[in-house]
Amino acid sequence: MPKLKIEDLAKIKEKAARTKQLREGGPYKIKVTVHMGTCGIAAGARGIMDTLIKEIEKKDVHDVLLTTSGCAGLCSREPMITVESASQAPVKYVELTPQKTTEIFEKHIIGGKIIKDYALAVGSERAV
């Protein structure tokens, strides 16, 4: 394992601070994680990420933290995102398209309403 550099520690600190801000109601009210393992990328996760970036810019949204992760372990259901907020349990959306993602952005991320038709689960183990 390579040695950590000061820059690496700064990045870890910044990531932890962003996560803490989400939990404590800081500048980010919503965290959206695009699952970008190789299976997700192959299924179209880059297009999902691009769609979310465009929507955030188009609507000039500043309280959404957009991040990535590796594989979520459900390769056959990719591309996927997880939407988290302090006021709701996390929601995992599966088998996304740019059109579905735009709808999720409008209705759930901005509006707070879960779209059950696209959701696999709410919370860690509860199906919708």
C-alpha positions, -999 to +999 in steps of 0.1 A: +000+000+000+015+034-010+022+060+017-004+087+021+006+122+012-007+154+028-029+160-003-045+125+002-053+133+039-068+167+028-091+149+004-102+124+030-108+152+055-129+171+028-150+141+020-157+134+057-167+170+062-191+169+032-207+137+046-210+153+081-226+184+066-253+163+049-261+146+082-261+179+101-280+200+076-250+218+062-250+233+028-259+200+012-295+188+017-293+158-007-265+134-016-267+116-049-243+087-055-238+074-090-226+038-088-197+037-112-181+003-110-171-013-143-205-029-145-222+005-140-200+022-165-207-005-191-244-001-185-244+037-189-235+053-156-214+080-173-246+091-191-265+092-158-237+113-142-237+137-172-275+140-169-273+149-132-245+174-138-265+191-165-297+192-144-277+207-114-262+234-137-294+241-156-314+246-124-285+263-106-288+240-076-262+244-048-275+221-021-270+187-039-238+168-033-231+146-064-206+118-058-196+084-071-189+050-057-178+016-070-200-013-076-231-017-054-232-055-060-263-055-082-247-055-116-278-067-135-297-037-122-272-010-134-270+019-139-280+029-104-280+059-081-286+063-044-304+094-032-299+103+005-313+131+026-314+139+063-352+137+063-357+104+044-342+069+042-318+064+013-334+053-020-317+032-045-329+037-081-321+010-107-321+004-144-318+041-152-319+060-184-312+098-188-350+104-191-357+085-158-328+103-141-342+137-152-376+127-137-359+115-105-340+148-103-372+169-107-396+148-085-373+134-058-341+154-055-358+187-060-394+178-049-388+152-022-412+126-037-399+091-041-406+076-076-415+040-066-416+028-102-378+033-105-368+024-069-354-009-059-354-002-022-359+025+005-335+022+034-309-005+037-331-036+033-367-025+027-383-030-007-406-003-021 
